[in-house]
Amino acid sequence: MKIYNRKSLAEGIFILALGTLLLITDFINHAFEIKGAVLIFALYFMGGGLMFRSLSRKLTKEDRLDHMDERNQLIELKSKCKAFQLTQIISFALMLGLLVMGKISGTESLIAVAVGLAFAFAISMLTEIFSFMYYESKN
C-alpha cells in the first residue's frame, strides 16, 4: 500500500489512538457508559475514514483539490476571523464578569482568573495589531 497523504494518515492514527486510549481507560475504571461508547465509535469511524482517504489516490486528489479551491479558502478565512472576534469578545466579557464577581464577593481566586483572561485578551490584541502591521507592509 502506498501512502498518498501523510498528514491525513497521521491524523487518522492519532484519532484511532485517542479512541483506543478512551476504551482502555473505560475498562480500567469500570466506567463504560453509552456516551463513552458513542465517542469511541465516532473516533474509530473518523480515524478509519482518514486513514482510508490517505491510502486512496483518488480520494487524496479530491482532498487536495478541495483544499486549494478559492471558495473554500475564503470560507475558512472568514470563519477563522469570526471565531477570533468571538473569542476576544467572550474573553473580555468573562474577564469583566469575573472582576465584578471577585470585587463583590472578595474572592481573590476570581480576580486571579480574571487577570489571566486579561493577559490572554492582551495577547490576542497584540497579535492582531502585529499581524495587521505585517500584512499592511506586504501590500
CYANA upper distance limits for C-alpha pairs under 8 A (distance plus 0.5 A):
  1 MET  CA     55 LEU  CA      7.56
  2 LYS  CA     55 LEU  CA      6.69
  3 ILE  CA      9 LEU  CA      8.21
  3 ILE  CA     54 SER  CA      6.58
  3 ILE  CA     55 LEU  CA      5.47
  3 ILE  CA     56 SER  CA      8.29
  4 TYR  CA     54 SER  CA      6.03
  4 TYR  CA     55 LEU  CA      6.21
  4 TYR  CA     56 SER  CA      7.33
  4 TYR  CA     57 ARG  CA      6.64
  4 TYR  CA     60 THR  CA      6.97
  5 ASN  CA      9 LEU  CA      6.84
  5 ASN  CA     54 SER  CA      5.20
  5 ASN  CA     55 LEU  CA      7.63
  5 ASN  CA     60 THR  CA      6.90
  6 ARG  CA     10 ALA  CA      6.59
  6 ARG  CA     54 SER  CA      7.30
  7 LYS  CA     11 GLU  CA      6.71
  8 SER  CA     12 GLY  CA      6.61
  8 SER  CA     50 LEU  CA      6.28
  8 SER  CA     51 MET  CA      7.09
  8 SER  CA     53 ARG  CA      8.01
  8 SER  CA     54 SER  CA      6.07
  9 LEU  CA     13 ILE  CA      6.68
  9 LEU  CA     50 LEU  CA      6.83
  9 LEU  CA     51 MET  CA      5.38
  9 LEU  CA     54 SER  CA      5.93
  9 LEU  CA     55 LEU  CA      8.33
 10 ALA  CA     14 PHE  CA      6.61
 10 ALA  CA     51 MET  CA      8.49
 11 GLU  CA     15 ILE  CA      6.66
 11 GLU  CA     47 GLY  CA      7.71
 11 GLU  CA     50 LEU  CA      7.59
 11 GLU  CA     51 MET  CA      8.46
 12 GLY  CA     16 LEU  CA      6.62
 12 GLY  CA     46 MET  CA      7.69
 12 GLY  CA     47 GLY  CA      4.50
 12 GLY  CA     48 GLY  CA      6.77
 12 GLY  CA     49 GLY  CA      7.90
 12 GLY  CA     50 LEU  CA      5.41
 12 GLY  CA     51 MET  CA      5.59
 13 ILE  CA     17 ALA  CA      6.56
 13 ILE  CA     47 GLY  CA      6.84
 13 ILE  CA     51 MET  CA      7.66
 14 PHE  CA     18 LEU  CA      6.77
 14 PHE  CA     47 GLY  CA      8.00
 15 ILE  CA     19 GLY  CA      6.83
 15 ILE  CA     43 LEU  CA      6.43
 15 ILE  CA     44 TYR  CA      7.66
 15 ILE  CA     46 MET  CA      7.79
 15 ILE  CA     47 GLY  CA      5.53
 16 LEU  CA     20 THR  CA      6.67
 16 LEU  CA     43 LEU  CA      6.72
 16 LEU  CA     44 TYR  CA      5.93
 16 LEU  CA     47 GLY  CA      5.60
 16 LEU  CA     48 GLY  CA      7.73
 17 ALA  CA     21 LEU  CA      6.50
 18 LEU  CA     22 LEU  CA      6.64
 18 LEU  CA     43 LEU  CA      7.78
 19 GLY  CA     23 LEU  CA      6.67
 19 GLY  CA     39 LEU  CA      8.17
 19 GLY  CA     40 ILE  CA      5.49
 19 GLY  CA     41 PHE  CA      8.24
 19 GLY  CA     43 LEU  CA      5.82
 19 GLY  CA     44 TYR  CA      6.59
 20 THR  CA     24 ILE  CA      6.64
 20 THR  CA     40 ILE  CA      8.09
 21 LEU  CA     25 THR  CA      6.65
 22 LEU  CA     26 ASP  CA      6.58
 22 LEU  CA     36 GLY  CA      8.33
 22 LEU  CA     40 ILE  CA      7.37
 23 LEU  CA     27 PHE  CA      6.85
 23 LEU  CA     40 ILE  CA      7.27
 24 ILE  CA     28 ILE  CA      6.66
 25 THR  CA     29 ASN  CA      6.50
 26 ASP  CA     30 HIS  CA      6.22
 26 ASP  CA     31 ALA  CA      5.66
 26 ASP  CA     32 PHE  CA      5.76
 26 ASP  CA     36 GLY  CA      8.39
 27 PHE  CA     31 ALA  CA      7.31
 27 PHE  CA     32 PHE  CA      7.21
 32 PHE  CA     36 GLY  CA      7.07
 32 PHE  CA     37 ALA  CA      7.72
 33 GLU  CA     37 ALA  CA      6.79
 34 ILE  CA     38 VAL  CA      6.67
 35 LYS  CA     39 LEU  CA      6.67
 36 GLY  CA     40 ILE  CA      6.61
 37 ALA  CA     41 PHE  CA      6.60
 38 VAL  CA     42 ALA  CA      6.61
 39 LEU  CA     43 LEU  CA      6.57
 40 ILE  CA     44 TYR  CA      6.65
 41 PHE  CA     45 PHE  CA      6.51
 42 ALA  CA     46 MET  CA      6.55
 43 LEU  CA     47 GLY  CA      6.39
 44 TYR  CA     48 GLY  CA      6.32
 45 PHE  CA     49 GLY  CA      6.56
 46 MET  CA     50 LEU  CA      6.67
 47 GLY  CA     51 MET  CA      6.71
 48 GLY  CA     52 PHE  CA      6.54
 49 GLY  CA     53 ARG  CA      6.61
 50 LEU  CA     54 SER  CA      6.68
 51 MET  CA     55 LEU  CA      6.93
 52 PHE  CA     56 SER  CA      6.96
 53 ARG  CA     59 LEU  CA      5.99
 53 ARG  CA     60 THR  CA      6.55
 54 SER  CA     59 LEU  CA      7.97
 54 SER  CA     60 THR  CA      6.47
 55 LEU  CA     60 THR  CA      8.18
 56 SER  CA     60 THR  CA      6.55
 57 ARG  CA     61 LYS  CA      6.66
 58 LYS  CA     62 GLU  CA      6.86
 59 LEU  CA     63 ASP  CA      6.67
 60 THR  CA     64 ARG  CA      6.73
 61 LYS  CA     65 LEU  CA      6.73
 62 GLU  CA     66 ASP  CA      6.62
 63 ASP  CA     67 HIS  CA      6.61
 64 ARG  CA     68 MET  CA      6.67
 65 LEU  CA     69 ASP  CA      6.66
 66 ASP  CA     72 ASN  CA      7.52
 67 HIS  CA     72 ASN  CA      7.37
 67 HIS  CA     73 GLN  CA      7.68
 68 MET  CA     72 ASN  CA      8.11
 68 MET  CA     73 GLN  CA      7.65
 69 ASP  CA     73 GLN  CA      6.83
 70 GLU  CA     74 LEU  CA      6.61
 71 ARG  CA     75 ILE  CA      6.73
 72 ASN  CA     76 GLU  CA      6.60
 73 GLN  CA     77 LEU  CA      6.57
 74 LEU  CA     78 LYS  CA      6.61
 75 ILE  CA     79 SER  CA      6.57
 76 GLU  CA     80 LYS  CA      6.61
 77 LEU  CA     81 CYS  CA      6.65
 78 LYS  CA     82 LYS  CA      6.68
 79 SER  CA     83 ALA  CA      6.50
 80 LYS  CA     84 PHE  CA      6.57
 81 CYS  CA     85 GLN  CA      6.78
 82 LYS  CA     86 LEU  CA      6.60
 83 ALA  CA     87 THR  CA      6.53
 84 PHE  CA     88 GLN  CA      6.74
 85 GLN  CA     89 ILE  CA      6.76
 86 LEU  CA     90 ILE  CA      6.49
 87 THR  CA     91 SER  CA      6.47
 88 GLN  CA     92 PHE  CA      6.59
 88 GLN  CA    121 PHE  CA      6.75
 88 GLN  CA    124 SER  CA      7.67
 89 ILE  CA     93 ALA  CA      6.62
 90 ILE  CA     94 LEU  CA      6.52
 91 SER  CA     95 MET  CA      6.47
 91 SER  CA    117 LEU  CA      6.69
 91 SER  CA    118 ALA  CA      8.29
 91 SER  CA    120 ALA  CA      8.31
 91 SER  CA    121 PHE  CA      6.93
 92 PHE  CA     96 LEU  CA      6.73
 92 PHE  CA    117 LEU  CA      7.91
 92 PHE  CA    118 ALA  CA      7.72
 92 PHE  CA    121 PHE  CA      7.09
 93 ALA  CA     97 GLY  CA      6.59
 94 LEU  CA     98 LEU  CA      6.46
 94 LEU  CA    114 ALA  CA      7.88
 94 LEU  CA    117 LEU  CA      8.13
 95 MET  CA     99 LEU  CA      6.59
 95 MET  CA    113 VAL  CA      8.35
 95 MET  CA    114 ALA  CA      5.13
 95 MET  CA    115 VAL  CA      7.79
 95 MET  CA    117 LEU  CA      6.16
 95 MET  CA    118 ALA  CA      6.77
 96 LEU  CA    100 VAL  CA      6.68
 96 LEU  CA    114 ALA  CA      7.81
 97 GLY  CA    101 MET  CA      6.60
 98 LEU  CA    102 GLY  CA      6.31
 98 LEU  CA    110 LEU  CA      6.20
 98 LEU  CA    111 ILE  CA      6.87
 98 LEU  CA    113 VAL  CA      7.88
 98 LEU  CA    114 ALA  CA      5.97
 99 LEU  CA    103 LYS  CA      6.55
 99 LEU  CA    110 LEU  CA      7.35
 99 LEU  CA    111 ILE  CA      5.90
 99 LEU  CA    114 ALA  CA      6.31
100 VAL  CA    104 ILE  CA      6.61
101 MET  CA    105 SER  CA      6.44
101 MET  CA    106 GLY  CA      8.45
101 MET  CA    110 LEU  CA      7.65
102 GLY  CA    106 GLY  CA      5.82
102 GLY  CA    107 THR  CA      5.55
102 GLY  CA    108 GLU  CA      6.86
102 GLY  CA    109 SER  CA      8.06
102 GLY  CA    110 LEU  CA      5.50
102 GLY  CA    111 ILE  CA      5.74
103 LYS  CA    107 THR  CA      7.66
103 LYS  CA    111 ILE  CA      8.05
107 THR  CA    111 ILE  CA      7.48
108 GLU  CA    112 ALA  CA      6.64
109 SER  CA    113 VAL  CA      6.78
110 LEU  CA    114 ALA  CA      6.70
111 ILE  CA    115 VAL  CA      6.66
112 ALA  CA    116 GLY  CA      6.84
113 VAL  CA    117 LEU  CA      6.82
114 ALA  CA    118 ALA  CA      6.60
115 VAL  CA    119 PHE  CA      6.79
116 GLY  CA    120 ALA  CA      6.88
117 LEU  CA    121 PHE  CA      6.54
118 ALA  CA    122 ALA  CA      6.55
119 PHE  CA    123 ILE  CA      6.61
120 ALA  CA    124 SER  CA      6.72
121 PHE  CA    125 MET  CA      6.72
122 ALA  CA    126 LEU  CA      6.64
123 ILE  CA    127 THR  CA      6.49
124 SER  CA    128 GLU  CA      6.62
125 MET  CA    129 ILE  CA      6.76
126 LEU  CA    130 PHE  CA      6.60
127 THR  CA    131 SER  CA      6.49
128 GLU  CA    132 PHE  CA      6.56
129 ILE  CA    133 MET  CA      6.73
130 PHE  CA    134 TYR  CA      6.60
131 SER  CA    135 TYR  CA      6.67
132 PHE  CA    136 GLU  CA      6.41
133 MET  CA    137 SER  CA      6.65
134 TYR  CA    138 LYS  CA      6.92
135 TYR  CA    139 ASN  CA      7.01
